[in-house]
Amino acid sequence: MPRRDAAAAVFVARDDVRGSLARLRLLIGACAVIVVVADEPLSADDVDALFESGADDVAASLQPDDLALALRRAVRLALERTTRPADGADLAAQRGFVQASIDNLPSPIFFTGSDGRYVGCNKAFERLIGRPSAQIVGATVYDIQPMNLARIYEQADQILLRTGGTQVYETRVRFADGSLRDVCIHKSAVAGPDGAPSGIAGALLDVTEYKRLEFRLKDAADRDPLTQAFNRRKFMELAAALERSVQETRQPLSVLVMDLDHFKSINDAYGHAAGDIVLCGFVDVLRSEIGKDNMFARAGGEEFYALCPGSTVEAAAAIAERLRAKFEALGFAWEGTTIKATASFGAAELRVGNETILQAVSRADRALYQSKRAGRNKVHVASAASAGDGPHLSTHGASTDTL
C-alpha cells in the first residue's frame, strides 16, 4: 500500500481499463484518488463508463493544461479525504466487516458491474473458481468458465440489468477441480445513484446431490424394484411419446409381448426366491440382446413388454427369436440343481394412423397366446392386416394361422 502522501502512475491497456480500475481500487482502498489519463480523446460515454468503473477523475487528453487541472482536482479530493480520517476509517471498517462476513459464508458470493466484470467475491467463490480474488476482480465470466456456460450466465445477466429485480435459475458450473456441478443461482440487480441497475450481486447453491437424489427417486418410481426393468406405467409413458413421433415420421414401430412359460410351476417347485432369480435372468437376457434403441418393461408377474422403434414386425420377431433361444440355453443354479426355463413371444407392428399402441400391444398379446397354444417356447407374429380385420397370427418361420 502506498504512503498517504505518495502518488503512483499505473499504465493499463485500453481494452482492460475497467478491469484494471476494479483491481486497483481493491488494492489501494476507498480513500485513494484514481485519475485516468487518456492517450487519445474520449467520448462522453467513455468518460461516464470510467467513472462508473471507479475513476475519481478523468483527464481527457495529455495536454499540460488538462493534466494540471485534473491533478489539482485530485489533490483537493485527496486532502478532503485525508482530513476526514474518521470517515475513511469508518468506511474501511464497514467494508472490512462486510467482506469478513461474506467470507465466512459457505455459499459462493460474487458482485459484477454493469459491464459484466467482477468487482468482488467471497472466499467460497475463490475456492469454486480456483483463483484468488485479485485474479477474479476485473475478469468476465468468459475468463473463468467454458464459453457455452458463460453465454448462459451472460444472457441471464443482461436480462436482469434491463429489468431489475431478482433472478433464480438452475444451471451448471465448472468447479476448480474440473467437475461440472448443478447449481441454483440467485441474483439481484444492484441499483445505482439514479435508481437504475448498475450491477449484480449473486450467490450459488450447489444442488448436485439434491439433483442426483431427485433422479434416483424418479428412476425408482419408473422401475420394477426386483428386476430394475421399467414398470408398466413407464412403458405406457414411453409408448405414448413414441406413438406421437411415428404419427409424424411414419417410421415403423413394433411391440413385443413376452411371458415366461410354466412360471407358477417354478415357484411351486423351488419357491419364490428361485422364481425371482429366473425373472432377473430373463431381464439380463433382455438387456444384453434387445438392442440399444429398443426398450422393455415388466408388465406384471412374469409378463414383459418391449418397444422396437424403427423395426418392422419381421425385424422385431427376429429379435424375439434371439431372446427366446438365448433364454432357453440358460440354466439357473438353485440348491444343488439347475432350473431350466423358456419364454413365449408375440409380436405386432403398429398400424400407423389406424390404431393406438395399446391396440398393437393387444394384438401382440393375442399372438403370444397363440405361441402358448402351439406348445410354448415359440414366437408368433400378428400379421399386418388392414384396419377392421381380425388379427392374423403366424408361427415365426412357419405358415400363417388365424386365431
C-alpha positions as a Markdown table, in Angstrom:
| # | Residue | x | y | z |
|---|---|---|---|---|
| 1 | Met | 0.0 | 0.0 | 0.0 |
| 2 | Pro | 1.4 | 3.5 | -0.9 |
| 3 | Arg | 2.0 | 6.2 | 1.7 |
| 4 | Arg | -0.8 | 8.7 | 2.2 |
| 5 | Asp | 1.4 | 11.4 | 0.6 |
| 6 | Ala | 2.6 | 9.3 | -2.3 |
| 7 | Ala | 1.5 | 9.2 | -5.9 |
| 8 | Ala | 2.0 | 6.5 | -8.5 |
| 9 | Ala | 1.4 | 6.1 | -12.2 |
| 10 | Val | -0.1 | 2.8 | -13.5 |
| 11 | Phe | -0.1 | 2.1 | -17.2 |
| 12 | Val | -3.0 | -0.1 | -18.4 |
| 13 | Ala | -4.2 | -1.3 | -21.8 |
| 14 | Arg | -7.2 | 0.5 | -23.2 |
| 15 | Asp | -9.2 | -2.7 | -23.6 |
| 16 | Asp | -8.7 | -3.6 | -19.9 |
| 17 | Val | -9.1 | -0.2 | -18.3 |
| 18 | Arg | -12.3 | -1.1 | -16.5 |
| 19 | Gly | -10.9 | -4.3 | -15.1 |
| 20 | Ser | -7.7 | -2.6 | -14.1 |
| 21 | Leu | -9.7 | 0.1 | -12.2 |
| 22 | Ala | -11.6 | -2.5 | -10.3 |
| 23 | Arg | -8.5 | -4.4 | -9.3 |
| 24 | Leu | -6.7 | -1.1 | -8.4 |
| 25 | Arg | -9.5 | 0.0 | -6.2 |
| 26 | Leu | -9.4 | -3.3 | -4.4 |
| 27 | Leu | -5.7 | -2.9 | -3.8 |
| 28 | Ile | -5.5 | 0.8 | -2.7 |
| 29 | Gly | -8.8 | 1.2 | -0.9 |
| 30 | Ala | -11.5 | 3.8 | -0.9 |
| 31 | Cys | -9.6 | 6.8 | 0.3 |
| 32 | Ala | -7.0 | 7.0 | -2.5 |
| 33 | Val | -7.8 | 9.1 | -5.6 |
| 34 | Ile | -7.7 | 7.5 | -9.0 |
| 35 | Val | -7.2 | 9.8 | -12.1 |
| 36 | Val | -7.5 | 8.3 | -15.5 |
| 37 | Val | -5.4 | 9.9 | -18.2 |
| 38 | Ala | -6.2 | 9.0 | -21.8 |
| 39 | Asp | -3.7 | 9.0 | -24.6 |
| 40 | Glu | -6.3 | 10.0 | -27.1 |
| 41 | Pro | -9.6 | 11.9 | -27.0 |
| 42 | Leu | -12.5 | 10.2 | -25.1 |
| 43 | Ser | -16.2 | 10.4 | -25.9 |
| 44 | Ala | -18.7 | 11.4 | -23.2 |
| 45 | Asp | -19.9 | 7.8 | -23.0 |
| 46 | Asp | -16.3 | 6.6 | -22.4 |
| 47 | Val | -15.9 | 9.1 | -19.6 |
| 48 | Asp | -19.1 | 8.1 | -18.0 |
| 49 | Ala | -18.1 | 4.4 | -18.1 |
| 50 | Leu | -14.7 | 5.2 | -16.5 |
| 51 | Phe | -16.5 | 7.0 | -13.6 |
| 52 | Glu | -18.8 | 4.0 | -13.2 |
| 53 | Ser | -15.8 | 1.7 | -13.1 |
| 54 | Gly | -14.2 | 3.5 | -10.1 |
| 55 | Ala | -12.3 | 6.5 | -11.5 |
| 56 | Asp | -12.4 | 9.7 | -9.4 |
| 57 | Asp | -11.4 | 12.0 | -12.3 |
| 58 | Val | -10.6 | 11.8 | -16.0 |
| 59 | Ala | -8.1 | 13.8 | -18.0 |
| 60 | Ala | -9.5 | 13.8 | -21.5 |
| 61 | Ser | -6.1 | 14.3 | -23.1 |
| 62 | Leu | -2.3 | 14.6 | -22.4 |
| 63 | Gln | -2.3 | 18.3 | -22.8 |
| 64 | Pro | -0.5 | 20.0 | -20.0 |
| 65 | Asp | -3.4 | 22.2 | -19.1 |
| 66 | Asp | -5.8 | 19.3 | -18.9 |
| 67 | Leu | -3.3 | 17.3 | -16.8 |
| 68 | Ala | -2.7 | 20.2 | -14.4 |
| 69 | Leu | -6.4 | 20.7 | -13.9 |
| 70 | Ala | -7.0 | 17.0 | -13.2 |
| 71 | Leu | -4.2 | 16.9 | -10.8 |
| 72 | Arg | -5.3 | 19.9 | -8.9 |
| 73 | Arg | -8.8 | 18.4 | -8.5 |
| 74 | Ala | -7.1 | 15.1 | -7.4 |
| 75 | Val | -5.0 | 16.9 | -4.7 |
| 76 | Arg | -8.1 | 18.7 | -3.4 |
| 77 | Leu | -10.1 | 15.5 | -3.3 |
| 78 | Ala | -7.2 | 13.7 | -1.6 |
| 79 | Leu | -6.9 | 16.4 | 1.1 |
| 80 | Glu | -10.7 | 16.2 | 1.7 |
| 81 | Arg | -10.4 | 12.5 | 2.2 |
| 82 | Thr | -7.3 | 12.6 | 4.4 |
| 83 | Thr | -8.7 | 15.4 | 6.6 |
| 84 | Arg | -11.6 | 13.1 | 7.4 |
| 85 | Pro | -9.7 | 10.2 | 8.7 |
| 86 | Ala | -12.5 | 9.1 | 11.0 |
| 87 | Asp | -14.9 | 8.9 | 8.0 |
| 88 | Gly | -12.3 | 7.0 | 6.0 |
| 89 | Ala | -11.6 | 4.7 | 8.9 |
| 90 | Asp | -15.3 | 4.1 | 9.4 |
| 91 | Leu | -15.8 | 3.3 | 5.7 |
| 92 | Ala | -12.8 | 1.0 | 5.7 |
| 93 | Ala | -14.1 | -0.7 | 8.8 |
| 94 | Gln | -17.5 | -1.2 | 7.2 |
| 95 | Arg | -16.0 | -2.6 | 4.1 |
| 96 | Gly | -13.8 | -4.9 | 6.1 |
| 97 | Phe | -16.8 | -6.1 | 8.2 |
| 98 | Val | -18.9 | -6.8 | 5.1 |
| 99 | Gln | -16.0 | -8.7 | 3.4 |
| 100 | Ala | -15.3 | -10.7 | 6.6 |
| 101 | Ser | -18.9 | -11.6 | 6.9 |
| 102 | Ile | -19.4 | -12.9 | 3.4 |
| 103 | Asp | -16.0 | -14.7 | 3.5 |
| 104 | Asn | -17.4 | -16.8 | 6.4 |
| 105 | Leu | -20.5 | -17.8 | 4.5 |
| 106 | Pro | -20.3 | -21.3 | 2.8 |
| 107 | Ser | -22.1 | -20.3 | -0.4 |
| 108 | Pro | -20.1 | -18.7 | -3.2 |
| 109 | Ile | -21.0 | -14.9 | -3.5 |
| 110 | Phe | -20.0 | -12.5 | -6.3 |
| 111 | Phe | -20.6 | -9.0 | -7.5 |
| 112 | Thr | -20.4 | -7.7 | -11.0 |
| 113 | Gly | -20.6 | -4.3 | -12.6 |
| 114 | Ser | -22.8 | -3.2 | -15.4 |
| 115 | Asp | -20.1 | -4.2 | -17.9 |
| 116 | Gly | -20.1 | -7.8 | -16.7 |
| 117 | Arg | -16.8 | -7.6 | -14.9 |
| 118 | Tyr | -16.4 | -8.9 | -11.4 |
| 119 | Val | -15.9 | -6.3 | -8.7 |
| 120 | Gly | -15.8 | -8.5 | -5.7 |
| 121 | Cys | -16.4 | -12.0 | -4.3 |
| 122 | Asn | -16.0 | -14.1 | -1.1 |
| 123 | Lys | -13.6 | -16.9 | -0.2 |
| 124 | Ala | -16.1 | -19.6 | -1.2 |
| 125 | Phe | -16.3 | -18.2 | -4.7 |
| 126 | Glu | -12.5 | -18.1 | -4.9 |
| 127 | Arg | -12.4 | -21.8 | -4.0 |
| 128 | Leu | -15.1 | -22.6 | -6.5 |
| 129 | Ile | -13.2 | -20.9 | -9.3 |
| 130 | Gly | -9.7 | -21.9 | -8.1 |
| 131 | Arg | -8.3 | -18.3 | -8.2 |
| 132 | Pro | -7.7 | -15.6 | -5.7 |
| 133 | Ser | -9.9 | -12.5 | -5.8 |
| 134 | Ala | -7.1 | -10.4 | -7.3 |
| 135 | Gln | -7.4 | -12.6 | -10.4 |
| 136 | Ile | -11.2 | -12.6 | -10.4 |
| 137 | Val | -11.8 | -8.9 | -10.0 |
| 138 | Gly | -11.8 | -7.2 | -13.4 |
| 139 | Ala | -12.3 | -10.5 | -15.2 |
| 140 | Thr | -15.5 | -11.5 | -17.0 |
| 141 | Val | -17.4 | -14.8 | -16.8 |
| 142 | Tyr | -15.8 | -15.8 | -20.1 |
| 143 | Asp | -12.4 | -15.7 | -18.4 |
| 144 | Ile | -13.3 | -18.2 | -15.7 |
| 145 | Gln | -16.0 | -20.6 | -17.3 |
| 146 | Pro | -16.3 | -22.5 | -20.5 |
| 147 | Met | -17.8 | -20.4 | -23.3 |
| 148 | Asn | -21.1 | -22.5 | -23.6 |
| 149 | Leu | -21.8 | -22.0 | -19.9 |
| 150 | Ala | -20.6 | -18.4 | -19.8 |
| 151 | Arg | -23.0 | -17.5 | -22.6 |
| 152 | Ile | -25.9 | -18.7 | -20.4 |
| 153 | Tyr | -24.9 | -16.6 | -17.5 |
| 154 | Glu | -24.3 | -13.5 | -19.6 |
| 155 | Gln | -27.7 | -13.7 | -21.3 |
| 156 | Ala | -29.3 | -14.0 | -17.9 |
| 157 | Asp | -27.3 | -11.0 | -16.6 |
| 158 | Gln | -28.3 | -8.8 | -19.5 |
| 159 | Ile | -32.0 | -9.6 | -18.9 |
| 160 | Leu | -31.6 | -8.8 | -15.1 |
| 161 | Leu | -29.8 | -5.5 | -15.8 |
| 162 | Arg | -32.6 | -4.5 | -18.2 |
| 163 | Thr | -35.5 | -5.4 | -15.9 |
| 164 | Gly | -34.0 | -5.1 | -12.4 |
| 165 | Gly | -35.4 | -7.2 | -9.5 |
| 166 | Thr | -34.2 | -10.7 | -8.8 |
| 167 | Gln | -33.5 | -13.9 | -10.8 |
| 168 | Val | -33.3 | -17.5 | -9.8 |
| 169 | Tyr | -32.4 | -20.4 | -12.2 |
| 170 | Glu | -30.6 | -23.7 | -12.3 |
| 171 | Thr | -27.6 | -24.4 | -14.5 |
| 172 | Arg | -24.2 | -26.0 | -14.4 |
| 173 | Val | -20.8 | -24.6 | -13.2 |
| 174 | Arg | -17.3 | -25.9 | -13.8 |
| 175 | Phe | -15.6 | -26.1 | -10.4 |
| 176 | Ala | -11.8 | -25.7 | -9.8 |
| 177 | Asp | -11.3 | -29.4 | -9.9 |
| 178 | Gly | -12.7 | -29.5 | -13.5 |
| 179 | Ser | -16.0 | -31.2 | -12.5 |
| 180 | Leu | -19.3 | -29.9 | -13.8 |
| 181 | Arg | -21.9 | -29.5 | -11.0 |
| 182 | Asp | -25.5 | -28.5 | -10.8 |
| 183 | Val | -26.1 | -25.1 | -9.1 |
| 184 | Cys | -29.0 | -22.9 | -8.3 |
| 185 | Ile | -28.0 | -19.2 | -8.9 |
| 186 | His | -29.8 | -16.4 | -7.0 |
| 187 | Lys | -29.1 | -12.9 | -8.4 |
| 188 | Ser | -30.3 | -9.4 | -7.6 |
| 189 | Ala | -29.8 | -6.2 | -9.5 |
| 190 | Val | -28.0 | -3.5 | -7.6 |
| 191 | Ala | -29.4 | 0.0 | -8.1 |
| 192 | Gly | -27.1 | 2.9 | -8.8 |
| 193 | Pro | -27.5 | 6.6 | -7.7 |
| 194 | Asp | -30.1 | 7.2 | -10.4 |
| 195 | Gly | -32.1 | 4.1 | -9.3 |
| 196 | Ala | -31.2 | 2.1 | -12.5 |
| 197 | Pro | -29.5 | -1.3 | -12.2 |
| 198 | Ser | -25.7 | -0.7 | -12.1 |
| 199 | Gly | -24.5 | -4.2 | -11.2 |
| 200 | Ile | -25.5 | -7.6 | -9.9 |
| 201 | Ala | -25.0 | -9.4 | -6.6 |
| 202 | Gly | -25.2 | -13.2 | -6.8 |
| 203 | Ala | -24.9 | -16.4 | -4.8 |
| 204 | Leu | -24.6 | -20.0 | -5.8 |
| 205 | Leu | -26.1 | -23.1 | -4.1 |
| 206 | Asp | -24.6 | -26.4 | -5.1 |
| 207 | Val | -27.6 | -28.7 | -5.7 |
| 208 | Thr | -25.7 | -31.6 | -7.3 |
| 209 | Glu | -26.5 | -34.1 | -4.6 |
| 210 | Tyr | -30.1 | -33.0 | -4.5 |
| 211 | Lys | -30.4 | -33.5 | -8.3 |
| 212 | Arg | -28.9 | -36.9 | -8.0 |
| 213 | Leu | -31.3 | -37.9 | -5.3 |
| 214 | Glu | -34.2 | -36.5 | -7.3 |
| 215 | Phe | -33.1 | -38.5 | -10.3 |
| 216 | Arg | -32.7 | -41.7 | -8.2 |
| 217 | Leu | -36.2 | -41.2 | -6.7 |
| 218 | Lys | -37.7 | -40.6 | -10.1 |
| 219 | Asp | -35.8 | -43.6 | -11.6 |
| 220 | Ala | -37.0 | -45.7 | -8.7 |
| 221 | Ala | -40.6 | -44.7 | -9.4 |
| 222 | Asp | -40.1 | -45.7 | -13.0 |
| 223 | Arg | -38.7 | -49.2 | -12.4 |
| 224 | Asp | -39.7 | -52.6 | -11.1 |
| 225 | Pro | -37.9 | -53.0 | -7.7 |
| 226 | Leu | -37.0 | -56.7 | -8.3 |
| 227 | Thr | -35.6 | -56.7 | -11.9 |
| 228 | Gln | -34.9 | -52.9 | -12.3 |
| 229 | Ala | -36.7 | -53.1 | -15.6 |
| 230 | Phe | -39.1 | -50.2 | -16.4 |
| 231 | Asn | -42.5 | -50.7 | -14.9 |
| 232 | Arg | -45.9 | -50.8 | -16.7 |
| 233 | Arg | -46.6 | -47.1 | -16.0 |
| 234 | Lys | -43.2 | -46.0 | -17.5 |
| 235 | Phe | -43.8 | -48.3 | -20.5 |
| 236 | Met | -47.1 | -46.6 | -21.2 |
| 237 | Glu | -45.5 | -43.2 | -20.9 |
| 238 | Leu | -42.7 | -44.1 | -23.4 |
| 239 | Ala | -45.2 | -45.7 | -25.7 |
| 240 | Ala | -47.4 | -42.6 | -25.9 |
| 241 | Ala | -44.4 | -40.5 | -26.7 |
| 242 | Leu | -43.3 | -42.9 | -29.5 |
| 243 | Glu | -46.8 | -43.1 | -30.9 |
| 244 | Arg | -46.9 | -39.3 | -31.4 |
| 245 | Ser | -43.4 | -39.5 | -33.0 |
| 246 | Val | -44.3 | -42.2 | -35.5 |
| 247 | Gln | -47.5 | -40.5 | -36.5 |
| 248 | Glu | -45.3 | -37.6 | -37.7 |
| 249 | Thr | -42.4 | -39.5 | -39.2 |
| 250 | Arg | -44.4 | -42.6 | -40.4 |
| 251 | Gln | -41.4 | -44.8 | -39.3 |
| 252 | Pro | -42.3 | -48.4 | -38.3 |
| 253 | Leu | -42.8 | -49.3 | -34.7 |
| 254 | Ser | -43.2 | -52.8 | -33.4 |
| 255 | Val | -44.1 | -54.2 | -30.0 |
| 256 | Leu | -43.3 | -57.5 | -28.3 |
| 257 | Val | -45.2 | -59.2 | -25.5 |
| 258 | Met | -43.3 | -61.9 | -23.6 |
| 259 | Asp | -44.3 | -64.4 | -21.0 |
| 260 | Leu | -42.2 | -66.9 | -19.1 |
| 261 | Asp | -43.6 | -70.5 | -19.6 |
| 262 | His | -44.9 | -72.5 | -16.6 |
| 263 | Phe | -43.6 | -69.9 | -14.2 |
| 264 | Lys | -46.1 | -70.9 | -11.5 |
| 265 | Ser | -44.6 | -74.4 | -11.6 |
| 266 | Ile | -41.1 | -73.0 | -10.9 |
| 267 | Asn | -42.4 | -71.1 | -7.9 |
| 268 | Asp | -44.3 | -74.1 | -6.6 |
| 269 | Ala | -41.4 | -76.5 | -7.1 |
| 270 | Tyr | -38.5 | -74.3 | -5.9 |
| 271 | Gly | -40.0 | -71.3 | -4.1 |
| 272 | His | -40.5 | -67.7 | -4.9 |
| 273 | Ala | -36.8 | -66.8 | -4.3 |
| 274 | Ala | -35.9 | -69.2 | -7.1 |
| 275 | Gly | -38.6 | -67.7 | -9.3 |
| 276 | Asp | -37.1 | -64.2 | -8.7 |
| 277 | Ile | -33.7 | -65.5 | -9.9 |
| 278 | Val | -35.3 | -66.7 | -13.1 |
| 279 | Leu | -37.1 | -63.4 | -13.6 |
| 280 | Cys | -33.9 | -61.4 | -13.2 |
| 281 | Gly | -32.1 | -63.8 | -15.5 |
| 282 | Phe | -34.7 | -63.1 | -18.2 |
| 283 | Val | -34.2 | -59.4 | -17.7 |
| 284 | Asp | -30.4 | -59.9 | -18.1 |
| 285 | Val | -31.0 | -61.5 | -21.4 |
| 286 | Leu | -33.3 | -58.6 | -22.5 |
| 287 | Arg | -30.6 | -56.1 | -21.5 |
| 288 | Ser | -27.9 | -57.8 | -23.5 |
| 289 | Glu | -29.8 | -58.7 | -26.6 |
| 290 | Ile | -32.7 | -56.3 | -27.2 |
| 291 | Gly | -30.7 | -53.5 | -28.8 |
| 292 | Lys | -29.7 | -50.0 | -27.6 |
| 293 | Asp | -32.6 | -48.3 | -29.5 |
| 294 | Asn | -35.3 | -50.6 | -28.0 |
| 295 | Met | -36.8 | -50.6 | -24.5 |
| 296 | Phe | -38.6 | -53.1 | -22.3 |
| 297 | Ala | -40.7 | -53.2 | -19.2 |
| 298 | Arg | -42.1 | -55.7 | -16.7 |
| 299 | Ala | -45.8 | -55.5 | -17.3 |
| 300 | Gly | -46.6 | -57.6 | -14.2 |
| 301 | Gly | -45.9 | -61.0 | -12.8 |
| 302 | Glu | -43.9 | -62.9 | -15.4 |
| 303 | Glu | -45.1 | -60.9 | -18.4 |
| 304 | Phe | -42.9 | -58.3 | -20.2 |
| 305 | Tyr | -43.4 | -55.7 | -23.0 |
| 306 | Ala | -40.9 | -54.3 | -25.4 |
| 307 | Leu | -40.9 | -51.3 | -27.8 |
| 308 | Cys | -38.9 | -51.5 | -31.0 |
| 309 | Pro | -38.9 | -48.1 | -32.8 |
| 310 | Gly | -37.8 | -48.2 | -36.4 |
| 311 | Ser | -38.3 | -52.0 | -36.6 |
| 312 | Thr | -40.8 | -53.8 | -38.8 |
| 313 | Val | -42.6 | -56.7 | -37.3 |
| 314 | Glu | -40.2 | -59.1 | -39.1 |
| 315 | Ala | -37.2 | -57.4 | -37.5 |
| 316 | Ala | -38.9 | -57.4 | -34.1 |
| 317 | Ala | -39.7 | -61.2 | -34.5 |
| 318 | Ala | -36.0 | -61.8 | -35.3 |
| 319 | Ile | -35.1 | -60.0 | -32.0 |
| 320 | Ala | -37.7 | -62.1 | -30.2 |
| 321 | Glu | -36.3 | -65.4 | -31.7 |
| 322 | Arg | -32.8 | -64.4 | -30.5 |
| 323 | Leu | -34.1 | -63.7 | -27.0 |
| 324 | Arg | -36.0 | -67.0 | -27.0 |
| 325 | Ala | -33.0 | -69.1 | -27.9 |
| 326 | Lys | -30.6 | -67.4 | -25.5 |
| 327 | Phe | -33.0 | -67.7 | -22.6 |
| 328 | Glu | -33.7 | -71.4 | -23.4 |
| 329 | Ala | -30.0 | -72.1 | -23.3 |
| 330 | Leu | -29.5 | -70.7 | -19.8 |
| 331 | Gly | -29.6 | -72.7 | -16.6 |
| 332 | Phe | -30.1 | -71.3 | -13.1 |
| 333 | Ala | -28.3 | -73.0 | -10.2 |
| 334 | Trp | -30.5 | -73.5 | -7.2 |
| 335 | Glu | -29.8 | -75.6 | -4.1 |
| 336 | Gly | -27.8 | -78.3 | -5.9 |
| 337 | Thr | -30.0 | -78.4 | -9.0 |
| 338 | Thr | -30.3 | -76.5 | -12.3 |
| 339 | Ile | -33.6 | -74.8 | -13.2 |
| 340 | Lys | -34.4 | -74.6 | -16.9 |
| 341 | Ala | -37.0 | -72.1 | -18.2 |
| 342 | Thr | -38.4 | -70.9 | -21.5 |
| 343 | Ala | -40.5 | -68.0 | -22.7 |
| 344 | Ser | -43.1 | -67.4 | -25.4 |
| 345 | Phe | -43.4 | -64.3 | -27.5 |
| 346 | Gly | -45.9 | -62.3 | -29.6 |
| 347 | Ala | -45.0 | -59.5 | -32.0 |
| 348 | Ala | -47.1 | -56.9 | -33.7 |
| 349 | Glu | -46.4 | -53.8 | -35.8 |
| 350 | Leu | -48.3 | -50.6 | -35.2 |
| 351 | Arg | -50.7 | -49.7 | -37.9 |
| 352 | Val | -49.7 | -46.1 | -38.2 |
| 353 | Gly | -52.8 | -43.9 | -38.4 |
| 354 | Asn | -55.2 | -46.8 | -37.9 |
| 355 | Glu | -54.6 | -47.9 | -34.3 |
| 356 | Thr | -53.0 | -47.0 | -31.0 |
| 357 | Ile | -50.0 | -48.7 | -29.4 |
| 358 | Leu | -52.4 | -50.2 | -26.8 |
| 359 | Gln | -54.3 | -51.9 | -29.7 |
| 360 | Ala | -51.0 | -53.1 | -31.2 |
| 361 | Val | -50.0 | -54.5 | -27.7 |
| 362 | Ser | -53.4 | -56.2 | -27.6 |
| 363 | Arg | -52.7 | -57.9 | -31.0 |
| 364 | Ala | -49.2 | -58.9 | -29.8 |
| 365 | Asp | -50.7 | -60.3 | -26.7 |
| 366 | Arg | -53.1 | -62.5 | -28.7 |
| 367 | Ala | -50.1 | -63.6 | -30.8 |
| 368 | Leu | -48.3 | -64.6 | -27.6 |
| 369 | Tyr | -51.2 | -66.8 | -26.6 |
| 370 | Gln | -51.1 | -68.5 | -30.0 |
| 371 | Ser | -47.4 | -69.3 | -29.1 |
| 372 | Lys | -48.7 | -70.8 | -25.8 |
| 373 | Arg | -51.3 | -72.9 | -27.6 |
| 374 | Ala | -48.7 | -74.1 | -30.1 |
| 375 | Gly | -46.6 | -75.6 | -27.3 |
| 376 | Arg | -44.8 | -72.6 | -25.7 |
| 377 | Asn | -41.2 | -71.5 | -26.3 |
| 378 | Lys | -42.2 | -70.0 | -29.6 |
| 379 | Val | -42.5 | -66.7 | -31.4 |
| 380 | His | -45.8 | -65.7 | -33.1 |
| 381 | Val | -46.4 | -62.7 | -35.3 |
| 382 | Ala | -49.6 | -60.7 | -35.7 |
| 383 | Ser | -49.8 | -60.1 | -39.5 |
| 384 | Ala | -50.3 | -56.5 | -40.8 |
| 385 | Ala | -54.0 | -57.0 | -41.6 |
| 386 | Ser | -56.0 | -54.0 | -42.7 |
| 387 | Ala | -57.9 | -52.0 | -40.1 |
| 388 | Gly | -61.1 | -53.7 | -39.1 |
| 389 | Asp | -59.9 | -57.2 | -39.9 |
| 390 | Gly | -59.3 | -59.7 | -37.2 |
| 391 | Pro | -55.7 | -60.3 | -36.1 |
| 392 | His | -53.9 | -62.8 | -38.3 |
| 393 | Leu | -51.2 | -64.7 | -36.4 |
| 394 | Ser | -48.3 | -66.7 | -37.7 |
| 395 | Thr | -45.7 | -69.0 | -36.1 |
| 396 | His | -42.3 | -67.3 | -36.7 |
| 397 | Gly | -40.6 | -69.1 | -39.6 |
| 398 | Ala | -43.7 | -71.3 | -40.3 |
| 399 | Ser | -47.0 | -71.0 | -42.1 |
| 400 | Thr | -49.7 | -68.5 | -41.2 |
| 401 | Asp | -52.5 | -69.4 | -38.8 |
| 402 | Thr | -55.6 | -67.4 | -38.0 |
| 403 | Leu | -56.8 | -67.0 | -34.4 |
